[in-house]
Amino acid sequence: MTTIRPVGAEAAPALLKIVRAAFSTRPVLDPPADALRDTEESLAKALANGGGLVASYDVSAGPENDRDVGALVLDPQGSTLWLRRVGVLPEVRDHGVATMLVEEALARAEGYDEVAVLAREELPRTSRFWREHGFVPVGAARPYVELRRPAPRTYDAPDADSMREIGATLAARLRPGDVVVLAGELGAGKTTFTQGLGAGLEVRGDVTSPTFVISRVHPALGDGPPLVHVDGFRLGGVAELDDLDLDTSLDEAVTVIEWGEGIAEGLADDRVEVRIDRALADDAARQDGLDPRRVRIAPVGRRWLGTPGSSA
C-alpha cells in the first residue's frame, strides 16, 4: 500500500535520495536536469518555503517496513503553486505513485488560482503524463515546456440547500458548450447539485435524476444556454452521446453528466469535474441527522486558465 505524507526541511536527505535515483535513470539530457545539481542544503531551503510530499510503499506488514519511493516539492509563487522535483523510483514507475503524489498536491492547492509544472521537451512521455492529469501547455522556453491547470476548490455542503447554492454559484461561470462531470456514490447529492445549476442557469422544468430516460433537456427561460442532463452510468461511451435524440446542440447547451467518470476525458478537453463525498464516515453521526457533503470542483482545460473565480 502506498501512503503520502507532508514533509518539511527535515526531510531533505530522504528527498535528495529519491530525486537522485529518479532523475539519474532518465535519458541523458543536454543540459542535464536541474534536479541532478540538488544538494541537501538546496532542497532544505526549497522545502522550508513550501514543503513537500513523500510517497512511501509498504513492502511488507508493518509501518517500520515502509520505503520512500516518490517525492515532490511544493513551490508557492504568488497565486500559482508550482510542483518541482516530481519523481519516483524506477522500480515503482507505472504503479500509480506519481498520480497519487499529484492528486495530493492538487488537494493542497486550495487558495491558489493555478498549479504549474515544467517538463523537458525531450521527454514526451512526461508531458503526456501531465496532460492526462489536466495540465495544458501554455508556453515553452527551451528546454522546458510549461504546463498549467486551474487549482481545484473544495466546499462544505451541510444540507441540500447549501448543495444547490454551490451548483448555482458554478452556473454563473458557465457558458454554452461547457461540460460538467459529476461523480459520487449513490445518494451523494449529484441531482441536488444539478438542481442548483439549473436554477442558476434559469432553465425550465424540474431537474430530476435522468436515470430512466438517459438524458433530459431543460430549455432556457431567458437568453442563457439550455441544460442537458445526462445519466453517464447508462451511457456506453462518448460516441453514444452524439447519438442521443436531443432537440438542442451540445455546443449551444451546458451539459451535465452524472456518473461521468471514465468518459470525461474523451468527452471534452475543457470540462469541470465535480466530486461529491460524504464528509462524515461515522454512521452513528449520520443517525443523529448529520450527513454533510464535501464538494470538490476541479476545472480542467485551457478554457478555465486565467479565468477569475473559475472554480466557483
C-alpha positions as CSV (number, residue, x, y, z in Angstrom):
1,M,0.0,0.0,0.0
2,T,1.2,3.5,-0.9
3,T,0.8,6.4,1.5
4,I,1.6,10.1,1.1
5,R,2.9,12.3,3.9
6,P,3.7,16.0,4.0
7,V,7.3,16.9,4.8
8,G,9.4,19.9,5.6
9,A,13.1,20.8,5.5
10,E,14.0,17.9,7.9
11,A,13.2,15.5,5.0
12,A,15.8,17.0,2.7
13,P,18.2,13.9,2.9
14,A,15.4,11.5,2.1
15,L,14.1,13.6,-0.7
16,L,17.5,14.0,-2.2
17,K,18.0,10.3,-2.3
18,I,14.7,9.8,-4.1
19,V,15.4,12.7,-6.6
20,R,18.8,11.4,-7.5
21,A,17.6,7.9,-8.0
22,A,14.6,9.0,-10.0
23,F,16.3,11.6,-12.3
24,S,19.6,9.7,-12.8
25,T,17.8,6.9,-14.6
26,R,16.1,9.1,-17.1
27,P,17.6,9.6,-20.6
28,V,20.7,11.7,-20.7
29,L,19.7,15.3,-21.4
30,D,21.7,18.3,-22.6
31,P,21.8,20.4,-20.4
32,P,21.4,17.9,-17.6
33,A,18.3,18.0,-15.4
34,D,18.5,20.8,-12.7
35,A,17.5,18.1,-10.1
36,L,20.8,16.4,-10.5
37,R,22.5,19.5,-9.1
38,D,20.4,19.5,-5.9
39,T,22.1,19.2,-2.5
40,E,20.6,18.6,0.9
41,E,21.0,22.3,1.5
42,S,19.2,23.4,-1.6
43,L,16.3,21.0,-1.0
44,A,16.1,22.0,2.6
45,K,15.7,25.6,1.5
46,A,13.0,24.7,-1.0
47,L,11.1,22.6,1.5
48,A,11.3,25.4,4.1
49,N,9.5,27.6,1.6
50,G,6.5,25.5,0.6
51,G,7.0,22.0,2.0
52,G,6.8,18.8,0.0
53,L,5.3,15.3,-0.2
54,V,6.9,11.9,0.1
55,A,5.3,8.7,-1.1
56,S,6.0,5.5,1.0
57,Y,5.4,2.0,-0.2
58,D,4.6,-0.7,2.4
59,V,6.8,-3.5,1.2
60,S,5.6,-5.8,4.0
61,A,3.4,-5.8,7.0
62,G,4.1,-3.0,9.5
63,P,4.9,0.7,9.1
64,E,8.5,0.0,10.1
65,N,8.9,-1.6,6.7
66,D,7.7,1.4,4.7
67,R,10.1,2.5,2.0
68,D,10.2,6.0,0.5
69,V,9.6,5.7,-3.2
70,G,8.5,9.1,-4.6
71,A,8.5,12.8,-3.8
72,L,7.8,16.3,-5.0
73,V,8.5,19.8,-3.8
74,L,5.7,22.4,-3.4
75,D,6.8,25.9,-4.6
76,P,4.3,28.6,-4.0
77,Q,4.8,31.7,-6.1
78,G,2.0,34.3,-5.8
79,S,-1.3,32.8,-6.9
80,T,0.4,29.8,-8.5
81,L,1.6,26.6,-6.8
82,W,4.5,25.1,-8.7
83,L,5.3,21.4,-8.5
84,R,9.1,20.7,-8.6
85,R,11.2,17.6,-8.5
86,V,8.4,15.2,-9.1
87,G,10.0,11.8,-9.2
88,V,9.5,8.1,-8.3
89,L,12.0,5.3,-8.0
90,P,12.4,3.3,-11.2
91,E,11.1,0.1,-9.7
92,V,7.7,1.6,-8.9
93,R,7.0,3.5,-12.0
94,D,3.7,2.7,-13.7
95,H,2.3,1.8,-10.3
96,G,0.3,5.0,-9.8
97,V,2.7,6.5,-7.3
98,A,3.3,9.7,-9.3
99,T,-0.5,10.0,-9.8
100,M,-1.1,9.8,-6.0
101,L,1.6,12.5,-5.4
102,V,0.0,14.8,-7.9
103,E,-3.5,14.3,-6.6
104,E,-2.4,15.1,-3.1
105,A,-0.6,18.2,-4.3
106,L,-3.8,19.3,-6.0
107,A,-5.7,18.8,-2.8
108,R,-3.2,21.1,-1.1
109,A,-3.6,23.8,-3.8
110,E,-6.6,25.4,-2.0
111,G,-6.2,29.2,-2.1
112,Y,-4.2,29.2,-5.3
113,D,-5.5,30.0,-8.8
114,E,-3.4,27.6,-10.7
115,V,-1.0,24.7,-10.4
116,A,2.1,24.7,-12.7
117,V,4.9,22.4,-13.7
118,L,7.9,22.4,-16.1
119,A,8.6,19.4,-18.3
120,R,11.5,18.7,-20.6
121,E,10.8,18.9,-24.4
122,E,12.9,15.8,-24.9
123,L,10.6,13.7,-22.7
124,P,7.3,13.5,-24.4
125,R,6.1,10.8,-22.1
126,T,6.5,13.1,-19.1
127,S,4.4,15.8,-20.9
128,R,1.8,13.3,-21.7
129,F,1.5,12.3,-18.0
130,W,0.8,15.9,-17.1
131,R,-1.8,16.4,-19.9
132,E,-3.5,13.2,-18.7
133,H,-3.8,14.9,-15.3
134,G,-5.5,18.0,-16.6
135,F,-2.4,20.2,-17.3
136,V,-2.2,22.0,-20.6
137,P,0.9,23.5,-22.3
138,V,0.9,27.3,-22.1
139,G,4.4,28.1,-23.3
140,A,7.9,26.9,-23.9
141,A,11.4,28.2,-23.1
142,R,13.8,25.6,-24.3
143,P,14.5,23.1,-23.0
144,Y,11.3,23.3,-20.9
145,V,7.6,23.2,-21.6
146,E,5.4,25.0,-19.1
147,L,2.1,23.3,-18.2
148,R,-0.7,24.6,-16.0
149,R,-4.2,23.7,-14.7
150,P,-6.7,25.6,-12.6
151,A,-6.5,24.7,-8.9
152,P,-9.5,22.8,-7.5
153,R,-11.7,24.2,-4.8
154,T,-13.5,22.3,-2.0
155,Y,-16.7,23.4,-0.4
156,D,-18.7,22.0,2.5
157,A,-22.4,21.4,2.0
158,P,-24.1,20.7,5.3
159,D,-27.6,20.4,3.7
160,A,-29.4,20.2,0.4
161,D,-29.9,24.0,0.2
162,S,-26.2,24.5,0.5
163,M,-25.6,21.9,-2.2
164,R,-28.0,23.8,-4.6
165,E,-26.3,27.1,-3.7
166,I,-22.9,25.7,-4.7
167,G,-24.4,24.5,-8.0
168,A,-25.9,27.9,-8.7
169,T,-22.6,29.6,-8.0
170,L,-20.9,27.4,-10.5
171,A,-23.7,28.1,-13.1
172,A,-22.7,31.8,-13.1
173,R,-19.3,30.8,-14.6
174,L,-20.7,28.5,-17.3
175,R,-21.3,29.3,-20.9
176,P,-22.7,27.4,-24.0
177,G,-20.6,24.3,-24.8
178,D,-19.4,23.8,-21.2
179,V,-19.4,20.2,-19.8
180,V,-19.8,19.4,-16.1
181,V,-19.0,15.8,-15.0
182,L,-20.5,14.7,-11.7
183,A,-19.1,11.9,-9.6
184,G,-20.1,10.5,-6.2
185,E,-21.7,7.5,-4.6
186,L,-25.4,6.8,-4.9
187,G,-27.3,9.4,-3.0
188,A,-24.3,11.7,-2.7
189,G,-26.3,14.7,-4.0
190,K,-25.4,14.8,-7.7
191,T,-29.0,15.6,-8.8
192,T,-29.4,18.1,-6.0
193,F,-26.3,19.9,-7.2
194,T,-27.7,19.8,-10.7
195,Q,-30.9,21.4,-9.4
196,G,-28.7,24.3,-8.3
197,L,-27.1,24.5,-11.7
198,G,-30.5,24.6,-13.3
199,A,-31.7,27.3,-11.0
200,G,-28.6,29.4,-11.7
201,L,-28.9,28.9,-15.5
202,E,-32.7,29.7,-15.2
203,V,-33.9,26.8,-17.2
204,R,-37.4,25.4,-17.5
205,G,-38.7,22.3,-15.7
206,D,-37.9,20.4,-12.5
207,V,-34.4,18.9,-12.5
208,T,-34.7,15.2,-11.5
209,S,-32.5,12.2,-12.0
210,P,-32.2,11.2,-15.7
211,T,-31.8,7.5,-14.8
212,F,-34.9,6.3,-16.6
213,V,-34.6,8.5,-19.7
214,I,-30.7,8.6,-20.0
215,S,-30.9,12.3,-20.9
216,R,-33.3,15.3,-20.4
217,V,-33.1,18.8,-22.0
218,H,-34.2,21.8,-19.9
219,P,-34.7,24.8,-22.3
220,A,-33.6,28.2,-21.1
221,L,-36.3,30.6,-19.9
222,G,-34.2,33.6,-21.0
223,D,-31.2,34.2,-23.1
224,G,-28.9,31.7,-21.4
225,P,-28.0,28.2,-22.6
226,P,-30.3,25.2,-22.1
227,L,-29.2,22.5,-19.7
228,V,-28.7,18.9,-21.0
229,H,-28.8,16.5,-18.1
230,V,-27.3,13.0,-18.9
231,D,-27.0,9.7,-17.0
232,G,-23.5,8.6,-17.7
233,F,-23.9,5.3,-15.9
234,R,-26.2,4.0,-18.7
235,L,-24.2,5.8,-21.5
236,G,-22.0,3.3,-23.2
237,G,-19.4,5.8,-24.2
238,V,-18.7,9.2,-25.8
239,A,-20.0,8.1,-29.2
240,E,-23.4,7.3,-27.7
241,L,-23.8,10.9,-26.5
242,D,-23.8,12.1,-30.1
243,D,-26.5,9.5,-30.9
244,L,-28.9,10.8,-28.3
245,D,-32.1,12.3,-29.7
246,L,-31.7,15.8,-28.3
247,D,-33.6,18.8,-29.6
248,T,-30.6,21.0,-28.9
249,S,-26.9,21.1,-29.9
250,L,-24.4,20.3,-27.2
251,D,-22.3,23.3,-28.4
252,E,-25.2,25.6,-27.5
253,A,-26.0,24.0,-24.1
254,V,-24.4,23.3,-20.8
255,T,-24.1,19.5,-20.5
256,V,-24.1,17.9,-17.1
257,I,-23.2,14.2,-16.9
258,E,-23.9,12.2,-13.7
259,W,-21.7,9.2,-13.2
260,G,-19.4,10.7,-15.8
261,E,-16.1,9.4,-14.6
262,G,-14.3,7.3,-17.2
263,I,-15.8,9.0,-20.2
264,A,-15.0,12.6,-19.3
265,E,-11.5,12.5,-20.8
266,G,-12.9,11.6,-24.3
267,L,-15.9,13.9,-24.0
268,A,-14.2,17.2,-23.7
269,D,-10.7,18.6,-23.1
270,D,-12.3,21.5,-21.3
271,R,-14.6,20.5,-18.6
272,V,-15.5,20.9,-14.9
273,E,-15.1,17.8,-12.8
274,V,-17.3,17.8,-9.6
275,R,-16.9,15.1,-7.0
276,I,-19.3,14.9,-4.1
277,D,-18.3,12.8,-1.0
278,R,-19.8,12.3,2.4
279,A,-17.9,14.4,4.9
280,L,-18.6,12.0,7.8
281,A,-17.6,8.4,7.7
282,D,-19.2,7.8,11.1
283,D,-22.6,6.0,10.6
284,A,-23.5,6.9,14.2
285,A,-23.2,10.6,13.4
286,R,-25.4,10.2,10.3
287,Q,-28.0,8.5,12.5
288,D,-28.1,11.7,14.6
289,G,-29.2,13.6,11.5
290,L,-25.8,14.8,10.4
291,D,-24.9,13.9,6.9
292,P,-22.9,16.8,5.3
293,R,-21.2,16.6,2.0
294,R,-17.9,17.8,0.6
295,V,-17.9,19.1,-2.9
296,R,-14.7,19.3,-4.9
297,I,-14.8,21.4,-8.1
298,A,-11.9,21.0,-10.5
299,P,-12.0,22.8,-13.8
300,V,-9.8,21.2,-16.5
301,G,-8.5,22.6,-19.7
302,R,-7.4,25.8,-21.4
303,R,-10.9,27.3,-21.2
304,W,-10.5,27.8,-17.5
305,L,-7.0,29.0,-17.3
306,G,-6.7,32.6,-16.2
307,T,-10.5,32.8,-15.6
308,P,-11.1,34.8,-12.3
309,G,-13.2,32.7,-9.9
310,S,-13.2,29.8,-12.3
311,S,-13.6,27.3,-9.5
312,A,-16.8,29.0,-8.3
